[in-house]
Amino acid sequence: MKVYHLQYPISEEEEYAPSVMAIGYFDGVHLGHQRVIQKAIDEAKKKSLKSAVMTFDPHPREVLGKTGYNQYLTPLSVKLNLMKKMGVDMAYVVHFDIPFSSIYPEDFIEEVIIPLQVRHVVVGFDYTFGYRGTGTSHTLASFSRDRYDLDVVQPVNRYGEKVSSTMIREYLHQGEVEQASYFLGRPYTIKGKVIHGEGRGRTIGFPTANLLLEDPYIIPRNGVYGVKVTYEGQIYDGLMNIGIKPTFETRRKEKSLEVYIFDLDENLYEKELEVAFLYFIREEQKFASVEDLIKQINTDVETARERLKQS
């Protein structure tokens, strides 16, 4: 997949291949997004054109000062990789800033879509663009002037709910990782590098890897989770704790992410791990003694092993 990083106004020096383009932010590349992108791929094959996706970086809501949008379900590198796996030919990453947010919808069409030689546009039913989000699919239709075709993809519903990035974010904030996975179409996953911690896990019989995230992921609610860990191409079952370790510390505010990988005894410092959340096991809690904590961790490990067998 060829990736173009663009800034408005679009350079006219580059020649862009005619394409069928899906447009949207696509945070999460969830089931609804996948339907939009797949529609573009299918139409591109029918018309013997390149399939393309246009996304934006950073998140428009972050630039416009909306709280809670400096963390992502899928940071840019992850999002692009998921699109590549779907079979997209080209990705256009448009830098989103205040000047770009101020262009009128018709200018976005004339100065972005048309110069990129888009022959067919695919958007979701609720797609908006341009100044204050005043552009809609109706705007795209009325300003096409037969220069491009348009498909508007209807929402995907699962279990009576409309799939949306906002809903998935909320599920993660509540620790409901199973529900989030239903709407993502895969387990929620983070990636990071193992760094040195305080070494307490090893002293109590559960050596943990302390994870430093490589990108600004949304971190699920504090608690203990059953997880699958990918390390050097191999997948291991594990237990992840997210929180402030209240049994040992009372003033800590910054969350730590520690994963205990079952059946792996290896020096992991500076290694990269990918952690997929499958189950919420329990809330983080403060124990009266280290012995009580060890007893509970043993129970957590048994619970996780049993549940992960089913995954």
Buried (B, 14 or more C-beta within 10 A) or exposed (E): BEBBEBEBEBEEEEEBEBBBBBBBBBBBBBBBBBBBBBBBBBBBEEBEBBBBBBBBBBBBBBBEEEEEBEBBBBBBEBBBEBBBEBEBBBBBBBBBBEEBBEBBBEBBBBBBBBBBBBBBBBBBEEBBBBEEEEBBBEBBEEBBEEEBBEBBBEBBEBEEEBBBBEBBBEBBBEBBBBBBBBBBBBBBBBBBBBEEBBEBBEEEEBBBBBBEBBBBBBBBBBBBBBBBBBBEEEEBBBBBBBBBBEBEEEEEEEEBBBBBBEEBEEEBEEEBBBBBBBBBBBEBBEBEEEEEBBEBBEEBBEBBBEBBEEE
